[in-house]
Amino acid sequence: MSGMRRPKRNEMGGRLSSLALPILTKRLVLRLPTLADTDSFMSEAHDPRLLQWFSKGSPPETREEQVDTIKKIRKAARAGDSLSLGLFDRGSGASVGVISLSSLNWGDMCAEIGYIVSPNHWGKGYATEAVASLCAEAFGCLNLHRIEAQVWPSNLASGRVLEKVGFHKEGTRRQCDLKGKTWLDCDTYGLLRGENRLGPT
Ligand SMILES: CC(C)(COP(=O)(O)OP(=O)(O)OC[C@H]1O[C@@H](n2cnc3c(N)ncnc32)[C@H](O)[C@@H]1OP(=O)(O)O)[C@@H](O)C(=O)NCCC(=O)NCCS
């Protein structure tokens, strides 16, 4: 296992290079996407069950846009700016979602986490497994002190994922997100080092 976890040279830069990829959980592999993932990423991205949870931007419309997105993800990781990892079933290799660490702030040792699971895989505990494991790596290898998430109050599944891992709901940012013509509140959830209930999964 230790051999598998050695980071590939030039895959990640800056302080992100302390994090060894892939991250393995009980059922998932968390790794940087490659261009070989283009078609599987596109296949479920426009499912209306997912799109309802987007406010800005939309998933890539064309294969070329998806290729471009994967290239940008890899470039951002190499630059140490942000980390977006695909979630893949350890057995079949099927893509089941994505997870990210962004807004990396090395001064305050904090970052924001985001995640999406493909609707056909909802309710199997994949998001919880991935969030707990990435947080464990971020507190361990990256030495972060705090990880936060922004969640619409109506997104009960996402709030539940965070609560299961040990995040605290810290407050509500009122009307901070414009979706179409509607202002939406966002709940801020925070997890401090030592609060991850599930640890690596
Ligand atoms: C949020 C999301 C990632 C959850 O993925 P998942 O793999 O299904 O999550 P898990 O199976 O680990 O856990 C989901 C939990 O929410 C609960 N849940 C799901 N729908 C719910 C609802 N409508 N009301 C209350 N709880 C709900 C599940 O029962 C489960 O809790 P439990 O284990 O206590 O039963 C997935 O729904 C998703 O991709 N949504 C769209 C994108 C998104 O919202 N991302 C997060 C942005 S902040």
The ligand as an SDF file (V2000), in Angstrom:
LIG
                    3D

 48 50  0  0  0  0  0  0  0  0999 V2000
  -24.7290   16.0360   -0.8450 C   0  0  0  0  0  0  0  0  0  0  0  0
  -24.2350   14.7810   -1.5380 C   0  0  0  0  0  0  0  0  0  0  0  0
  -22.7790   14.9560   -1.9030 C   0  0  0  0  0  0  0  0  0  0  0  0
  -24.4040   13.5890   -0.5830 C   0  0  0  0  0  0  0  0  0  0  0  0
  -23.8040   12.4380   -1.1930 O   0  0  0  0  0  0  0  0  0  0  0  0
  -24.0970   10.9600   -0.6390 P   0  0  0  0  0  0  0  0  0  0  0  0
  -22.9800   10.0920   -1.0800 O   0  0  0  0  0  0  0  0  0  0  0  0
  -25.4660   10.5610   -1.0120 O   0  0  0  0  0  0  0  0  0  0  0  0
  -24.0140   11.1990    0.9470 O   0  0  0  0  0  0  0  0  0  0  0  0
  -23.9860   10.0750    2.0950 P   0  0  0  0  0  0  0  0  0  0  0  0
  -24.6540    8.8450    1.5740 O   0  0  0  0  0  0  0  0  0  0  0  0
  -22.5910    9.9770    2.6010 O   0  0  0  0  0  0  0  0  0  0  0  0
  -24.8610   10.7390    3.2510 O   0  0  0  0  0  0  0  0  0  0  0  0
  -26.0730   11.3750    2.9500 C   0  0  0  0  0  0  0  0  0  0  0  0
  -26.8620   11.5830    4.2330 C   0  0  0  0  0  0  0  0  0  0  0  0
  -27.8980   12.5300    3.9920 O   0  0  0  0  0  0  0  0  0  0  0  0
  -29.1420   11.9530    4.2890 C   0  0  0  0  0  0  0  0  0  0  0  0
  -30.1240   12.5390    3.4020 N   0  0  0  0  0  0  0  0  0  0  0  0
  -30.1870   12.4240    2.0630 C   0  0  0  0  0  0  0  0  0  0  0  0
  -31.2360   13.1410    1.5980 N   0  0  0  0  0  0  0  0  0  0  0  0
  -31.7880   13.7370    2.6780 C   0  0  0  0  0  0  0  0  0  0  0  0
  -32.9020   14.6040    2.8510 C   0  0  0  0  0  0  0  0  0  0  0  0
  -33.6250   15.0170    1.8070 N   0  0  0  0  0  0  0  0  0  0  0  0
  -33.2180   15.0070    4.0980 N   0  0  0  0  0  0  0  0  0  0  0  0
  -32.4800   14.6000    5.1660 C   0  0  0  0  0  0  0  0  0  0  0  0
  -31.4020   13.7820    5.0650 N   0  0  0  0  0  0  0  0  0  0  0  0
  -31.0790   13.3630    3.8290 C   0  0  0  0  0  0  0  0  0  0  0  0
  -28.9310   10.4680    4.0750 C   0  0  0  0  0  0  0  0  0  0  0  0
  -29.9420    9.7050    4.7160 O   0  0  0  0  0  0  0  0  0  0  0  0
  -27.5540   10.2940    4.7020 C   0  0  0  0  0  0  0  0  0  0  0  0
  -27.5920   10.3550    6.1000 O   0  0  0  0  0  0  0  0  0  0  0  0
  -27.6110    9.0030    7.0120 P   0  0  0  0  0  0  0  0  0  0  0  0
  -26.3370    8.2530    6.7040 O   0  0  0  0  0  0  0  0  0  0  0  0
  -27.6720    9.5110    8.4130 O   0  0  0  0  0  0  0  0  0  0  0  0
  -28.8140    8.2110    6.6100 O   0  0  0  0  0  0  0  0  0  0  0  0
  -25.0670   14.4840   -2.8160 C   0  0  0  0  0  0  0  0  0  0  0  0
  -26.4420   14.4950   -2.4910 O   0  0  0  0  0  0  0  0  0  0  0  0
  -24.8040   15.4950   -3.9270 C   0  0  0  0  0  0  0  0  0  0  0  0
  -23.8900   15.3190   -4.7350 O   0  0  0  0  0  0  0  0  0  0  0  0
  -25.6260   16.5620   -3.9910 N   0  0  0  0  0  0  0  0  0  0  0  0
  -25.4630   17.5710   -5.0470 C   0  0  0  0  0  0  0  0  0  0  0  0
  -24.1800   18.3630   -4.8940 C   0  0  0  0  0  0  0  0  0  0  0  0
  -24.0740   18.9880   -3.5370 C   0  0  0  0  0  0  0  0  0  0  0  0
  -25.0720   19.3680   -2.9420 O   0  0  0  0  0  0  0  0  0  0  0  0
  -22.8330   19.1030   -3.0390 N   0  0  0  0  0  0  0  0  0  0  0  0
  -22.5780   19.7300   -1.7680 C   0  0  0  0  0  0  0  0  0  0  0  0
  -22.6070   21.2110   -1.9450 C   0  0  0  0  0  0  0  0  0  0  0  0
  -22.4600   22.0340   -0.3790 S   0  0  0  0  0  0  0  0  0  0  0  0
  1  2  1  0
  2  3  1  0
  2  4  1  0
  2 36  1  0
  4  5  1  0
  5  6  1  0
  6  7  2  0
  6  8  1  0
  6  9  1  0
  9 10  1  0
 10 11  2  0
 10 12  1  0
 10 13  1  0
 13 14  1  0
 14 15  1  0
 15 16  1  0
 15 30  1  0
 16 17  1  0
 17 18  1  0
 17 28  1  0
 18 19  1  0
 18 27  1  0
 19 20  2  0
 20 21  1  0
 21 22  1  0
 21 27  2  0
 22 23  1  0
 22 24  2  0
 24 25  1  0
 25 26  2  0
 26 27  1  0
 28 29  1  0
 28 30  1  0
 30 31  1  0
 31 32  1  0
 32 33  2  0
 32 34  1  0
 32 35  1  0
 36 37  1  0
 36 38  1  0
 38 39  2  0
 38 40  1  0
 40 41  1  0
 41 42  1  0
 42 43  1  0
 43 44  2  0
 43 45  1  0
 45 46  1  0
 46 47  1  0
 47 48  1  0
M  END
$$$$
